[in-house]
């Protein structure tokens, strides 16, 4: 005779506790976003301190973003299986320890290696934070607003990175870019232990080791080609071998994933136009952002001789635009759906890039400020609809994976943007740097136009979200995602 016991479902947390959980997750997400961009403005100082050229500086930035992009999805799956709070706290510990190693790095190689370890820790924060937020917000409208706040904080951290970095480098040296993480990590660990509840997926997936290895190969080799190409040329035999390796790894990834019962990334998801558009939108937005930030750093500090503090302050309009418009974007997503804020985001990014396609050494500061403001506004409007579209396209119990896929796309876009921008100016002297950077601004405008195309596939109606099942209860199926051509 089998004994059965009724399952006692936990009650939904109070509104105050739900928004406290959001605040704690946002604090940690601020770290992840900040470390993606805060180093940019300090690159000249790091280069002088450790005797690193532009080529090595690209790896200093991309070592973090490449590892982060490669491991995000597996970290999301680990969190769904072993507990989101547990993995989140582990990520904080790894991130904090790696920050100490970065601050103490005696050489370029040590710094690049420590940045890679930072990426490992950060991969346990980004998707897990979003999964915790989604799990804590069962109401679709409240969830849309929460995602808007989450996107706002993440966007603020990305856009405010150069400003923060400029202040730190100017007054405390480049190593302070990493020391600053330590007290924030300690505070986040304490707050997580007190306020964040444990949660996990009812049916967690198995780890996909072959898929993970192939994904790392695709991302790492493709970005490595973009970084090394300007230095060694595009046609030598090693580069041709790298192109073949990317093609083989990509084909192998699709083949393996289409045959696994629990793939790292289900290829079938990309047959849904709304989901595919969210992933593509995440890539192009972060390509545009990182091209803007890196070109700004080298142009202002190398071509015009500005200090790190002045170069960071020049991006302040971008931070303001992103901060103000991201919550507004979340509100628009909840009321009107993803398409209107995506159109606004694409339009503003396009306008910002076009402002600087004729950049020279004497371009007026007001035009620079205007371009940064427009790009920041576009970035603020774009983040929330991209995230909400991706999360709404998967079942609620797969929230960790949903957040990880879009976060992977963001970080891949960041790595590509850094590689492309660095390649444009790596072999250029201060006198020709402004002219050499012009194709980068054309690329920023093209990313904005691409976002307008992405908006066509976005869900046109009001955000309905997914009705999250109570913890321990069977998860609701994914809400259908409609795509229209209008």
Residue pairs with C-beta under 8 A, 6 or more apart in sequence:
7 472
7 473
9 470
9 471
9 472
9 473
10 470
10 471
10 472
12 138
12 470
13 21
13 136
13 197
17 195
18 136
18 137
18 142
18 146
19 146
20 195
21 132
21 133
21 136
21 195
21 196
21 197
22 133
22 136
22 137
22 146
22 149
22 150
24 188
24 191
24 192
24 195
24 196
25 129
25 130
25 132
25 133
25 150
25 196
26 129
26 149
26 150
26 153
26 154
27 184
27 187
27 188
27 191
28 88
28 91
28 92
28 125
28 129
28 188
28 192
29 125
29 126
29 129
29 150
29 153
29 154
29 157
30 153
30 154
30 156
30 157
30 184
31 95
31 122
31 125
31 157
31 181
31 184
31 185
31 188
32 68
32 122
32 125
32 126
32 154
32 157
33 153
33 154
33 155
33 156
33 157
33 158
33 161
34 157
34 158
34 160
34 161
34 164
35 64
35 99
35 118
35 122
35 161
35 181
36 64
36 65
36 68
36 157
36 158
36 161
36 290
36 411
36 414
37 157
37 158
37 159
37 161
37 162
37 165
37 289
37 290
37 293
38 161
38 162
38 164
38 165
38 168
38 177
39 46
39 60
39 61
39 64
39 161
39 165
39 177
40 61
40 161
40 162
40 165
40 293
40 294
40 297
41 161
41 162
41 165
41 166
41 169
41 293
41 297
41 301
41 308
41 311
41 312
42 165
42 168
42 169
42 174
42 177
42 308
43 57
43 60
43 61
43 297
43 298
44 297
44 298
44 301
44 302
44 308
45 169
45 173
45 174
45 308
46 52
46 57
46 60
46 111
46 174
47 53
47 54
47 56
47 57
49 173
49 174
50 105
50 107
50 108
50 111
51 108
52 60
52 108
53 426
54 298
54 422
54 425
54 426
55 227
55 228
55 231
55 422
55 426
56 108
56 112
57 422
58 227
58 418
58 419
58 422
58 426
59 112
59 227
60 108
60 111
60 112
60 115
61 115
61 294
61 418
62 223
62 227
62 415
62 418
62 419
63 112
63 113
63 115
63 116
63 119
64 115
64 116
64 118
64 119
64 122
65 119
65 411
65 412
65 414
65 415
65 418
66 116
66 119
66 219
66 220
66 223
66 411
66 415
67 116
67 117
67 118
67 119
67 120
67 123
68 119
68 122
68 123
68 126
68 411
69 219
69 408
69 411
69 412
69 414
69 415
70 123
70 212
70 215
70 216
70 219
70 220
70 408
71 119
71 120
71 123
71 212
71 216
72 123
72 126
72 127
72 404
72 405
72 407
72 408
72 411
73 127
73 212
73 215
73 264
73 265
73 401
73 404
73 405
73 408
74 123
74 207
74 208
74 212
74 264
74 404
75 87
75 91
75 123
75 124
75 127
75 128
75 404
76 127
76 128
76 131
76 400
76 401
76 403
76 404
77 204
77 205
77 207
77 208
77 264
77 400
77 401
77 404
78 87
78 124
78 207
79 86
79 87
79 88
79 124
79 127
79 128
79 131
79 200
79 400
80 131
80 200
80 201
80 204
80 205
80 397
80 398
80 399
80 400
80 401
81 200
81 201
81 204
81 205
82 200
82 204
83 198
83 199
83 200
84 128
84 131
84 132
84 135
84 198
84 199
84 200
84 400
85 132
85 192
85 196
85 197
85 198
85 199
86 198
87 124
87 128
88 124
88 125
88 128
88 129
88 132
88 192
88 196
89 189
89 192
89 193
90 124
91 121
91 122
91 123
91 124
91 125
91 128
92 121
92 124
92 125
92 185
92 188
92 189
92 192
93 121
93 185
93 189
94 117
94 120
94 121
94 124
95 118
95 121
95 122
95 124
95 125
95 181
95 185
96 121
96 181
96 182
96 185
96 186
97 117
97 121
98 114
98 115
98 117
98 118
98 120
98 121
99 118
99 178
99 179
99 181
99 182
99 185
100 178
100 182
101 110
101 113
101 114
101 117
102 111
102 114
102 115
102 118
102 175
102 177
102 178
103 175
103 176
103 177
103 178
103 179
104 175
105 111
105 114
126 403
126 404
126 407
127 400
127 401
127 403
127 404
127 407
128 400
128 403
129 150
129 403
130 147
130 150
130 387
130 391
130 399
130 400
130 402
130 403
130 407
131 199
131 399
131 400
131 402
131 403
132 196
132 199
133 143
133 146
133 147
133 150
134 143
134 147
134 391
134 396
134 399
134 402
134 403
134 468
135 199
135 396
135 399
135 468
135 471
136 146
136 197
137 143
137 146
137 468
138 467
138 468
138 470
140 463
140 464
140 465
140 466
140 467
141 334
141 463
141 465
143 465
143 468
144 330
144 333
144 334
144 384
144 388
144 463
144 465
145 330
145 331
145 334
146 330
147 330
147 333
147 384
147 387
147 388
147 391
148 326
148 327
148 329
148 330
148 331
148 333
148 334
148 384
149 327
149 330
150 387
151 326
151 329
151 330
151 383
151 384
151 387
152 322
152 323
152 326
152 327
152 330
152 380
152 383
152 384
154 383
155 322
155 323
155 326
155 379
155 380
155 383
156 319
156 322
156 323
156 326
158 289
158 322
158 379
159 289
159 315
159 318
159 319
159 321
159 322
159 323
159 376
159 379
160 319
160 323
161 293
162 293
162 296
162 297
162 311
162 312
162 314
162 315
163 312
163 313
163 315
163 316
163 319
164 180
164 312
165 177
165 308
165 312
166 307
166 308
166 309
166 310
166 311
166 312
166 313
167 309
167 312
168 174
168 176
168 177
168 180
169 176
169 177
169 308
169 309
169 312
170 307
170 308
170 309
171 309
172 179
199 471
201 397
201 398
201 400
202 397
202 469
202 471
202 472
202 473
202 474
202 475
203 397
203 475
205 262
205 401
206 262
208 257
208 260
208 262
208 263
208 264
210 256
210 260
211 253
211 256
211 257
211 260
211 263
211 264
211 265
212 264
214 249
214 252
214 253
214 256
215 253
215 264
215 265
217 245
217 246
217 249
218 246
218 249
218 250
218 253
219 412
219 415
221 242
221 245
221 246
221 249
222 246
223 412
223 415
223 416
223 419
224 242
225 239
225 242
225 243
225 246
226 416
226 419
226 420
226 423
227 419
227 422
227 423
228 239
229 239
229 423
230 422
230 423
230 424
230 426
230 427
231 426
231 427
232 238
232 239
233 239
254 267
256 263
257 263
257 264
257 265
257 266
257 267
258 267
265 405
269 275
269 276
269 393
269 394
269 405
270 276
270 279
272 393
272 481
272 483
273 457
273 481
273 483
274 338
274 389
274 393
274 457
274 458
274 459
274 481
274 482
274 483
275 389
275 390
275 393
275 394
275 481
276 457
277 389
277 454
277 455
277 456
277 457
277 458
277 483
278 386
278 387
278 389
278 390
278 393
278 406
278 454
278 458
279 390
279 405
279 406
279 409
280 409
280 450
280 454
281 342
281 382
281 385
281 386
281 450
281 451
281 454
282 386
282 390
282 406
282 407
282 409
282 410
282 413
283 409
283 410
283 412
283 413
283 416
284 413
284 447
284 450
284 451
284 454
285 345
285 349
285 378
285 379
285 382
285 383
285 386
285 410
285 413
285 447
285 451
286 409
286 410
286 411
286 412
286 413
286 414
286 417
287 413
287 414
287 416
287 417
287 420
287 443
287 447
288 349
288 353
288 375
288 378
288 379
288 417
288 443
288 444
288 447
288 448
289 375
289 379
289 413
289 414
289 417
290 413
290 414
290 416
290 417
290 418
290 421
291 417
291 420
291 421
291 440
291 443
291 444
291 447
292 318
292 352
292 372
292 375
292 444
293 315
294 417
294 418
294 421
294 422
295 421
295 424
295 425
295 437
295 440
295 441
296 311
296 314
296 315
296 372
297 311
298 421
298 425
298 433
298 437
299 359
299 433
299 434
299 437
300 306
300 310
300 311
300 314
301 307
301 308
301 311
302 425
302 430
302 433
303 361
303 430
303 431
303 433
303 434
304 361
306 314
314 365
314 368
314 369
314 372
315 372
316 372
317 369
317 370
317 372
317 373
317 376
318 372
318 373
318 375
318 376
318 379
319 376
320 373
320 376
321 348
321 372
321 373
321 374
321 375
321 376
321 377
321 378
321 379
321 380
322 376
322 377
322 379
322 380
323 380
324 377
324 380
325 376
325 377
325 380
325 381
326 380
326 381
326 383
326 384
328 341
328 380
328 381
329 341
329 344
329 345
329 380
329 381
329 382
329 383
329 384
329 385
330 384
330 388
332 340
332 341
332 385
333 341
333 384
333 385
333 388
333 463
334 462
334 463
335 462
335 463
336 462
337 385
337 458
337 459
337 460
337 461
337 462
337 463
338 385
338 386
338 388
338 389
338 455
338 458
338 459
338 463
339 385
339 455
339 456
339 458
339 459
339 460
341 381
341 382
341 384
341 385
342 381
342 382
342 385
342 386
342 451
342 452
342 454
342 455
342 458
343 452
343 455
344 377
344 378
344 381
345 377
345 378
345 379
345 380
345 381
345 382
345 385
345 448
345 451
346 378
346 382
346 448
346 449
346 450
346 451
346 452
346 454
346 455
347 378
347 448
347 452
348 374
348 375
348 377
348 378
348 381
348 448
349 374
349 375
349 378
349 379
349 382
349 444
349 445
349 447
349 448
349 451
350 378
350 445
350 448
350 449
350 452
351 374
351 378
351 448
352 370
352 371
352 372
352 373
352 374
352 375
352 378
352 444
352 445
352 448
353 371
353 375
353 441
353 442
353 443
353 444
353 445
353 446
353 447
353 448
354 441
354 445
355 367
355 370
355 371
355 374
355 441
356 363
356 367
356 368
356 371
356 438
356 441
356 444
357 438
357 441
357 442
357 445
358 438
359 434
359 435
359 437
359 438
359 441
360 434
360 435
361 431
361 434
363 434
375 444
378 448
378 451
382 451
385 458
386 406
387 403
387 406
388 463
388 465
389 458
389 459
389 481
390 402
390 403
390 405
390 406
391 399
391 402
391 403
391 406
391 465
391 466
392 459
392 463
392 464
392 465
392 466
392 479
392 481
393 402
393 478
393 481
394 401
394 402
394 478
395 466
395 475
395 476
395 477
395 478
396 466
396 467
396 468
396 469
396 475
396 476
397 469
397 475
420 440
420 443
421 437
421 440
424 436
424 437
424 439
424 440
425 433
425 436
425 437
428 436
456 485
456 486
457 483
459 481
459 482
459 483
460 482
460 484
460 486
461 482
464 479
465 479
466 476
466 478
466 479
467 476
468 475
468 476
469 475
469 476
